[in-house]
């Protein structure tokens, strides 16, 4: 589902409706879960520097 005003992704339903991925930037409250890794760092913007110690993966977590 995309925002009708700006077109940003808000959420997506995946795996035949079993899961919903919510875009973290749309949350109002502080989320109870925290990131455990960075995925798809192989395609991140070259000017963006990851400054934490979380594991980094070129693609999906656990692969490369």
PDB file with one MODEL, atoms N, CA, C and O in Angstrom:
MODEL        1
ATOM      1  N   UNK A   1       0.852  -1.170   0.000  1.00  0.00           N
ATOM      2  CA  UNK A   1       0.000   0.000   0.000  1.00  0.00           C
ATOM      3  C   UNK A   1       0.900   1.235   0.000  1.00  0.00           C
ATOM      4  O   UNK A   1       1.861   1.328   0.763  1.00  0.00           O
ATOM      5  N   UNK A   2       0.563   2.169  -0.866  1.00  0.00           N
ATOM      6  CA  UNK A   2       1.325   3.413  -0.970  1.00  0.00           C
ATOM      7  C   UNK A   2       0.489   4.588  -0.481  1.00  0.00           C
ATOM      8  O   UNK A   2      -0.740   4.555  -0.544  1.00  0.00           O
ATOM      9  N   UNK A   3       1.154   5.609   0.000  1.00  0.00           N
ATOM     10  CA  UNK A   3       0.506   6.836   0.451  1.00  0.00           C
ATOM     11  C   UNK A   3      -0.178   7.511  -0.748  1.00  0.00           C
ATOM     12  O   UNK A   3       0.434   7.687  -1.802  1.00  0.00           O
ATOM     13  N   UNK A   4      -1.418   7.875  -0.579  1.00  0.00           N
ATOM     14  CA  UNK A   4      -2.148   8.538  -1.645  1.00  0.00           C
ATOM     15  C   UNK A   4      -1.692   9.961  -1.883  1.00  0.00           C
ATOM     16  O   UNK A   4      -2.015  10.560  -2.909  1.00  0.00           O
ATOM     17  N   UNK A   5      -0.945  10.502  -0.942  1.00  0.00           N
ATOM     18  CA  UNK A   5      -0.479  11.881  -1.058  1.00  0.00           C
ATOM     19  C   UNK A   5       0.897  11.974  -1.717  1.00  0.00           C
ATOM     20  O   UNK A   5       1.091  12.754  -2.650  1.00  0.00           O
ATOM     21  N   UNK A   6       1.856  11.173  -1.229  1.00  0.00           N
ATOM     22  CA  UNK A   6       3.228  11.297  -1.738  1.00  0.00           C
ATOM     23  C   UNK A   6       3.730  10.067  -2.493  1.00  0.00           C
ATOM     24  O   UNK A   6       4.759  10.131  -3.165  1.00  0.00           O
ATOM     25  N   UNK A   7       3.007   8.946  -2.387  1.00  0.00           N
ATOM     26  CA  UNK A   7       3.400   7.735  -3.097  1.00  0.00           C
ATOM     27  C   UNK A   7       4.377   6.847  -2.355  1.00  0.00           C
ATOM     28  O   UNK A   7       4.774   5.807  -2.881  1.00  0.00           O
ATOM     29  N   UNK A   8       4.784   7.229  -1.129  1.00  0.00           N
ATOM     30  CA  UNK A   8       5.723   6.417  -0.352  1.00  0.00           C
ATOM     31  C   UNK A   8       5.103   5.081   0.033  1.00  0.00           C
ATOM     32  O   UNK A   8       3.899   4.983   0.269  1.00  0.00           O
ATOM     33  N   UNK A   9       5.946   4.054   0.093  1.00  0.00           N
ATOM     34  CA  UNK A   9       5.480   2.746   0.533  1.00  0.00           C
ATOM     35  C   UNK A   9       5.155   2.804   2.024  1.00  0.00           C
ATOM     36  O   UNK A   9       5.977   3.249   2.825  1.00  0.00           O
ATOM     37  N   UNK A  10       3.960   2.356   2.393  1.00  0.00           N
ATOM     38  CA  UNK A  10       3.551   2.322   3.790  1.00  0.00           C
ATOM     39  C   UNK A  10       3.676   0.925   4.373  1.00  0.00           C
ATOM     40  O   UNK A  10       4.221   0.741   5.462  1.00  0.00           O
ATOM     41  N   UNK A  11       3.169  -0.057   3.642  1.00  0.00           N
ATOM     42  CA  UNK A  11       3.280  -1.442   4.080  1.00  0.00           C
ATOM     43  C   UNK A  11       3.064  -2.348   2.875  1.00  0.00           C
ATOM     44  O   UNK A  11       2.578  -1.914   1.831  1.00  0.00           O
ATOM     45  N   UNK A  12       3.433  -3.609   3.041  1.00  0.00           N
ATOM     46  CA  UNK A  12       3.178  -4.596   1.996  1.00  0.00           C
ATOM     47  C   UNK A  12       2.787  -5.912   2.644  1.00  0.00           C
ATOM     48  O   UNK A  12       3.337  -6.291   3.678  1.00  0.00           O
ATOM     49  N   UNK A  13       1.848  -6.598   2.041  1.00  0.00           N
ATOM     50  CA  UNK A  13       1.405  -7.904   2.499  1.00  0.00           C
ATOM     51  C   UNK A  13       2.176  -8.940   1.687  1.00  0.00           C
ATOM     52  O   UNK A  13       2.194  -8.881   0.458  1.00  0.00           O
ATOM     53  N   UNK A  14       2.814  -9.891   2.376  1.00  0.00           N
ATOM     54  CA  UNK A  14       3.678 -10.865   1.713  1.00  0.00           C
ATOM     55  C   UNK A  14       3.335 -12.289   2.150  1.00  0.00           C
ATOM     56  O   UNK A  14       2.550 -12.509   3.072  1.00  0.00           O
ATOM     57  N   UNK A  15       3.946 -13.237   1.460  1.00  0.00           N
ATOM     58  CA  UNK A  15       3.807 -14.666   1.765  1.00  0.00           C
ATOM     59  C   UNK A  15       2.342 -15.091   1.860  1.00  0.00           C
ATOM     60  O   UNK A  15       1.897 -15.662   2.855  1.00  0.00           O
ATOM     61  N   UNK A  16       1.618 -14.791   0.792  1.00  0.00           N
ATOM     62  CA  UNK A  16       0.205 -15.169   0.703  1.00  0.00           C
ATOM     63  C   UNK A  16      -0.619 -14.648   1.879  1.00  0.00           C
ATOM     64  O   UNK A  16      -1.512 -15.335   2.375  1.00  0.00           O
ATOM     65  N   UNK A  17      -0.309 -13.426   2.319  1.00  0.00           N
ATOM     66  CA  UNK A  17      -1.074 -12.784   3.385  1.00  0.00           C
ATOM     67  C   UNK A  17      -0.698 -13.189   4.794  1.00  0.00           C
ATOM     68  O   UNK A  17      -1.375 -12.795   5.744  1.00  0.00           O
ATOM     69  N   UNK A  18       0.363 -13.964   4.957  1.00  0.00           N
ATOM     70  CA  UNK A  18       0.760 -14.416   6.293  1.00  0.00           C
ATOM     71  C   UNK A  18       1.528 -13.356   7.068  1.00  0.00           C
ATOM     72  O   UNK A  18       1.537 -13.377   8.299  1.00  0.00           O
ATOM     73  N   UNK A  19       2.178 -12.421   6.361  1.00  0.00           N
ATOM     74  CA  UNK A  19       2.981 -11.395   7.010  1.00  0.00           C
ATOM     75  C   UNK A  19       2.682 -10.033   6.402  1.00  0.00           C
ATOM     76  O   UNK A  19       2.294  -9.924   5.239  1.00  0.00           O
ATOM     77  N   UNK A  20       2.869  -9.009   7.203  1.00  0.00           N
ATOM     78  CA  UNK A  20       2.772  -7.630   6.726  1.00  0.00           C
ATOM     79  C   UNK A  20       4.080  -6.941   7.082  1.00  0.00           C
ATOM     80  O   UNK A  20       4.483  -6.943   8.245  1.00  0.00           O
ATOM     81  N   UNK A  21       4.744  -6.356   6.103  1.00  0.00           N
ATOM     82  CA  UNK A  21       5.950  -5.565   6.334  1.00  0.00           C
ATOM     83  C   UNK A  21       5.529  -4.106   6.451  1.00  0.00           C
ATOM     84  O   UNK A  21       4.918  -3.560   5.532  1.00  0.00           O
ATOM     85  N   UNK A  22       5.852  -3.474   7.575  1.00  0.00           N
ATOM     86  CA  UNK A  22       5.501  -2.083   7.815  1.00  0.00           C
ATOM     87  C   UNK A  22       6.758  -1.238   7.691  1.00  0.00           C
ATOM     88  O   UNK A  22       7.790  -1.566   8.277  1.00  0.00           O
ATOM     89  N   UNK A  23       6.677  -0.153   6.932  1.00  0.00           N
ATOM     90  CA  UNK A  23       7.805   0.748   6.774  1.00  0.00           C
ATOM     91  C   UNK A  23       8.053   1.465   8.107  1.00  0.00           C
ATOM     92  O   UNK A  23       7.155   2.126   8.630  1.00  0.00           O
ATOM     93  N   UNK A  24       9.254   1.338   8.652  1.00  0.00           N
ATOM     94  CA  UNK A  24       9.559   1.877   9.983  1.00  0.00           C
ATOM     95  C   UNK A  24       9.335   3.389  10.072  1.00  0.00           C
ATOM     96  O   UNK A  24       8.968   3.891  11.134  1.00  0.00           O
ATOM     97  N   UNK A  25       9.548   4.113   8.988  1.00  0.00           N
ATOM     98  CA  UNK A  25       9.371   5.556   9.005  1.00  0.00           C
ATOM     99  C   UNK A  25       7.933   5.995   9.176  1.00  0.00           C
ATOM    100  O   UNK A  25       7.677   7.173   9.425  1.00  0.00           O
ATOM    101  N   UNK A  26       6.982   5.073   9.047  1.00  0.00           N
ATOM    102  CA  UNK A  26       5.576   5.425   9.209  1.00  0.00           C
ATOM    103  C   UNK A  26       5.095   5.280  10.648  1.00  0.00           C
ATOM    104  O   UNK A  26       3.974   5.679  10.963  1.00  0.00           O
ATOM    105  N   UNK A  27       5.920   4.719  11.525  1.00  0.00           N
ATOM    106  CA  UNK A  27       5.507   4.492  12.909  1.00  0.00           C
ATOM    107  C   UNK A  27       5.541   5.775  13.713  1.00  0.00           C
ATOM    108  O   UNK A  27       6.434   6.604  13.540  1.00  0.00           O
ATOM    109  N   UNK A  28       4.565   5.936  14.590  1.00  0.00           N
ATOM    110  CA  UNK A  28       4.497   7.099  15.471  1.00  0.00           C
ATOM    111  C   UNK A  28       5.244   6.810  16.771  1.00  0.00           C
ATOM    112  O   UNK A  28       5.991   7.657  17.260  1.00  0.00           O
ATOM    113  N   UNK A  29       5.046   5.614  17.331  1.00  0.00           N
ATOM    114  CA  UNK A  29       5.672   5.242  18.597  1.00  0.00           C
ATOM    115  C   UNK A  29       7.025   4.582  18.361  1.00  0.00           C
ATOM    116  O   UNK A  29       7.324   4.126  17.258  1.00  0.00           O
ATOM    117  N   UNK A  30       7.830   4.540  19.402  1.00  0.00           N
ATOM    118  CA  UNK A  30       9.120   3.874  19.370  1.00  0.00           C
ATOM    119  C   UNK A  30       8.883   2.373  19.212  1.00  0.00           C
ATOM    120  O   UNK A  30       8.194   1.781  20.044  1.00  0.00           O
ATOM    121  N   UNK A  31       9.433   1.733  18.168  1.00  0.00           N
ATOM    122  CA  UNK A  31       9.175   0.301  17.972  1.00  0.00           C
ATOM    123  C   UNK A  31       9.806  -0.546  19.069  1.00  0.00           C
ATOM    124  O   UNK A  31      10.858  -0.206  19.611  1.00  0.00           O
ATOM    125  N   UNK A  32       9.145  -1.652  19.385  1.00  0.00           N
ATOM    126  CA  UNK A  32       9.633  -2.550  20.441  1.00  0.00           C
ATOM    127  C   UNK A  32      10.788  -3.420  19.957  1.00  0.00           C
ATOM    128  O   UNK A  32      11.537  -3.949  20.778  1.00  0.00           O
ATOM    129  N   UNK A  33      10.948  -3.580  18.642  1.00  0.00           N
ATOM    130  CA  UNK A  33      12.047  -4.389  18.112  1.00  0.00           C
ATOM    131  C   UNK A  33      13.104  -3.466  17.526  1.00  0.00           C
ATOM    132  O   UNK A  33      12.817  -2.323  17.170  1.00  0.00           O
ATOM    133  N   UNK A  34      14.312  -3.963  17.429  1.00  0.00           N
ATOM    134  CA  UNK A  34      15.432  -3.194  16.895  1.00  0.00           C
ATOM    135  C   UNK A  34      16.079  -3.967  15.753  1.00  0.00           C
ATOM    136  O   UNK A  34      15.953  -5.190  15.691  1.00  0.00           O
ATOM    137  N   UNK A  35      16.766  -3.280  14.853  1.00  0.00           N
ATOM    138  CA  UNK A  35      17.446  -3.977  13.759  1.00  0.00           C
ATOM    139  C   UNK A  35      18.495  -4.950  14.289  1.00  0.00           C
ATOM    140  O   UNK A  35      19.122  -4.706  15.320  1.00  0.00           O
ATOM    141  N   UNK A  36      18.672  -6.052  13.573  1.00  0.00           N
ATOM    142  CA  UNK A  36      19.685  -7.038  13.942  1.00  0.00           C
ATOM    143  C   UNK A  36      20.778  -7.143  12.890  1.00  0.00           C
ATOM    144  O   UNK A  36      21.812  -7.764  13.135  1.00  0.00           O
ATOM    145  N   UNK A  37      20.562  -6.537  11.705  1.00  0.00           N
ATOM    146  CA  UNK A  37      21.538  -6.601  10.617  1.00  0.00           C
ATOM    147  C   UNK A  37      21.166  -5.577   9.556  1.00  0.00           C
ATOM    148  O   UNK A  37      20.052  -5.054   9.535  1.00  0.00           O
ATOM    149  N   UNK A  38      22.122  -5.303   8.679  1.00  0.00           N
ATOM    150  CA  UNK A  38      21.889  -4.472   7.493  1.00  0.00           C
ATOM    151  C   UNK A  38      21.884  -5.396   6.288  1.00  0.00           C
ATOM    152  O   UNK A  38      22.825  -6.163   6.084  1.00  0.00           O
ATOM    153  N   UNK A  39      20.816  -5.325   5.485  1.00  0.00           N
ATOM    154  CA  UNK A  39      20.739  -6.167   4.294  1.00  0.00           C
ATOM    155  C   UNK A  39      20.822  -5.301   3.047  1.00  0.00           C
ATOM    156  O   UNK A  39      20.494  -4.115   3.076  1.00  0.00           O
ATOM    157  N   UNK A  40      21.261  -5.904   1.959  1.00  0.00           N
ATOM    158  CA  UNK A  40      21.396  -5.250   0.660  1.00  0.00           C
ATOM    159  C   UNK A  40      22.369  -4.067   0.697  1.00  0.00           C
ATOM    160  O   UNK A  40      22.158  -3.064   0.016  1.00  0.00           O
ATOM    161  N   UNK A  41      23.439  -4.190   1.498  1.00  0.00           N
ATOM    162  CA  UNK A  41      24.416  -3.100   1.562  1.00  0.00           C
ATOM    163  C   UNK A  41      25.200  -2.968   0.260  1.00  0.00           C
ATOM    164  O   UNK A  41      25.842  -1.944   0.026  1.00  0.00           O
ATOM    165  N   UNK A  42      25.155  -3.982  -0.579  1.00  0.00           N
ATOM    166  CA  UNK A  42      25.827  -3.912  -1.870  1.00  0.00           C
ATOM    167  C   UNK A  42      25.202  -2.896  -2.802  1.00  0.00           C
ATOM    168  O   UNK A  42      25.831  -2.481  -3.776  1.00  0.00           O
ATOM    169  N   UNK A  43      23.968  -2.487  -2.519  1.00  0.00           N
ATOM    170  CA  UNK A  43      23.313  -1.511  -3.381  1.00  0.00           C
ATOM    171  C   UNK A  43      22.970  -0.218  -2.637  1.00  0.00           C
ATOM    172  O   UNK A  43      22.162   0.576  -3.119  1.00  0.00           O
ATOM    173  N   UNK A  44      23.578  -0.002  -1.469  1.00  0.00           N
ATOM    174  CA  UNK A  44      23.326   1.248  -0.739  1.00  0.00           C
ATOM    175  C   UNK A  44      24.024   2.403  -1.449  1.00  0.00           C
ATOM    176  O   UNK A  44      24.941   2.196  -2.244  1.00  0.00           O
ATOM    177  N   UNK A  45      23.586   3.597  -1.158  1.00  0.00           N
ATOM    178  CA  UNK A  45      24.207   4.783  -1.760  1.00  0.00           C
ATOM    179  C   UNK A  45      25.664   4.877  -1.325  1.00  0.00           C
ATOM    180  O   UNK A  45      25.955   4.685  -0.144  1.00  0.00           O
ATOM    181  N   UNK A  46      26.578   5.164  -2.226  1.00  0.00           N
ATOM    182  CA  UNK A  46      28.001   5.203  -1.869  1.00  0.00           C
ATOM    183  C   UNK A  46      28.340   6.284  -0.838  1.00  0.00           C
ATOM    184  O   UNK A  46      29.357   6.183  -0.152  1.00  0.00           O
ATOM    185  N   UNK A  47      27.510   7.303  -0.724  1.00  0.00           N
ATOM    186  CA  UNK A  47      27.783   8.381   0.228  1.00  0.00           C
ATOM    187  C   UNK A  47      27.257   8.075   1.626  1.00  0.00           C
ATOM    188  O   UNK A  47      27.530   8.827   2.562  1.00  0.00           O
ATOM    189  N   UNK A  48      26.492   6.959   1.791  1.00  0.00           N
ATOM    190  CA  UNK A  48      25.940   6.610   3.101  1.00  0.00           C
ATOM    191  C   UNK A  48      26.901   5.691   3.828  1.00  0.00           C
ATOM    192  O   UNK A  48      27.298   4.655   3.296  1.00  0.00           O
ATOM    193  N   UNK A  49      27.278   6.067   5.042  1.00  0.00           N
ATOM    194  CA  UNK A  49      28.180   5.264   5.857  1.00  0.00           C
ATOM    195  C   UNK A  49      27.410   4.611   6.994  1.00  0.00           C
ATOM    196  O   UNK A  49      26.721   5.293   7.753  1.00  0.00           O
ATOM    197  N   UNK A  50      27.521   3.310   7.114  1.00  0.00           N
ATOM    198  CA  UNK A  50      26.894   2.588   8.221  1.00  0.00           C
ATOM    199  C   UNK A  50      27.833   2.706   9.410  1.00  0.00           C
ATOM    200  O   UNK A  50      28.997   2.315   9.332  1.00  0.00           O
ATOM    201  N   UNK A  51      27.326   3.243  10.506  1.00  0.00           N
ATOM    202  CA  UNK A  51      28.206   3.578  11.631  1.00  0.00           C
ATOM    203  C   UNK A  51      28.029   2.690  12.853  1.00  0.00           C
ATOM    204  O   UNK A  51      28.594   2.985  13.906  1.00  0.00           O
ATOM    205  N   UNK A  52      27.259   1.609  12.743  1.00  0.00           N
ATOM    206  CA  UNK A  52      27.115   0.719  13.893  1.00  0.00           C
ATOM    207  C   UNK A  52      27.847  -0.592  13.627  1.00  0.00           C
ATOM    208  O   UNK A  52      28.462  -0.773  12.576  1.00  0.00           O
ATOM    209  N   UNK A  53      27.772  -1.479  14.572  1.00  0.00           N
ATOM    210  CA  UNK A  53      28.506  -2.747  14.481  1.00  0.00           C
ATOM    211  C   UNK A  53      27.623  -3.928  14.068  1.00  0.00           C
ATOM    212  O   UNK A  53      28.041  -5.079  14.197  1.00  0.00           O
ATOM    213  N   UNK A  54      26.424  -3.664  13.578  1.00  0.00           N
ATOM    214  CA  UNK A  54      25.555  -4.759  13.154  1.00  0.00           C
ATOM    215  C   UNK A  54      26.148  -5.463  11.941  1.00  0.00           C
ATOM    216  O   UNK A  54      26.850  -4.836  11.147  1.00  0.00           O
ATOM    217  N   UNK A  55      25.876  -6.757  11.785  1.00  0.00           N
ATOM    218  CA  UNK A  55      26.362  -7.483  10.606  1.00  0.00           C
ATOM    219  C   UNK A  55      25.801  -6.849   9.329  1.00  0.00           C
ATOM    220  O   UNK A  55      24.699  -6.300   9.321  1.00  0.00           O
ATOM    221  N   UNK A  56      26.578  -6.937   8.265  1.00  0.00           N
ATOM    222  CA  UNK A  56      26.172  -6.384   6.977  1.00  0.00           C
ATOM    223  C   UNK A  56      26.194  -7.491   5.925  1.00  0.00           C
ATOM    224  O   UNK A  56      27.123  -8.296   5.864  1.00  0.00           O
ATOM    225  N   UNK A  57      25.150  -7.510   5.102  1.00  0.00           N
ATOM    226  CA  UNK A  57      25.019  -8.531   4.073  1.00  0.00           C
ATOM    227  C   UNK A  57      24.799  -7.875   2.717  1.00  0.00           C
ATOM    228  O   UNK A  57      24.056  -6.900   2.606  1.00  0.00           O
ATOM    229  N   UNK A  58      25.439  -8.405   1.698  1.00  0.00           N
ATOM    230  CA  UNK A  58      25.277  -7.884   0.344  1.00  0.00           C
ATOM    231  C   UNK A  58      23.845  -8.038  -0.154  1.00  0.00           C
ATOM    232  O   UNK A  58      23.342  -7.198  -0.900  1.00  0.00           O
ATOM    233  N   UNK A  59      23.198  -9.114   0.264  1.00  0.00           N
ATOM    234  CA  UNK A  59      21.819  -9.396  -0.135  1.00  0.00           C
ATOM    235  C   UNK A  59      20.985  -9.700   1.090  1.00  0.00           C
ATOM    236  O   UNK A  59      20.984  -8.943   2.061  1.00  0.00           O
ATOM    237  N   UNK A  60      20.278 -10.811   1.037  1.00  0.00           N
ATOM    238  CA  UNK A  60      19.465 -11.227   2.180  1.00  0.00           C
ATOM    239  C   UNK A  60      20.348 -11.591   3.367  1.00  0.00           C
ATOM    240  O   UNK A  60      21.492 -12.004   3.181  1.00  0.00           O
ATOM    241  N   UNK A  61      19.834 -11.443   4.576  1.00  0.00           N
ATOM    242  CA  UNK A  61      20.578 -11.770   5.796  1.00  0.00           C
ATOM    243  C   UNK A  61      21.051 -13.216   5.761  1.00  0.00           C
ATOM    244  O   UNK A  61      20.303 -14.121   5.390  1.00  0.00           O
ATOM    245  N   UNK A  62      22.276 -13.414   6.143  1.00  0.00           N
ATOM    246  CA  UNK A  62      22.857 -14.742   6.192  1.00  0.00           C
ATOM    247  C   UNK A  62      23.507 -15.193   4.893  1.00  0.00           C
ATOM    248  O   UNK A  62      24.066 -16.288   4.822  1.00  0.00           O
ATOM    249  N   UNK A  63      23.437 -14.347   3.859  1.00  0.00           N
ATOM    250  CA  UNK A  63      24.023 -14.691   2.559  1.00  0.00           C
ATOM    251  C   UNK A  63      25.016 -13.595   2.185  1.00  0.00           C
ATOM    252  O   UNK A  63      24.610 -12.478   1.861  1.00  0.00           O
ATOM    253  N   UNK A  64      26.302 -13.898   2.225  1.00  0.00           N
ATOM    254  CA  UNK A  64      27.343 -12.948   1.808  1.00  0.00           C
ATOM    255  C   UNK A  64      27.489 -11.820   2.728  1.00  0.00           C
ATOM    256  O   UNK A  64      28.325 -10.944   2.503  1.00  0.00           O
TER     257      UNK A  64
ENDMDL
END
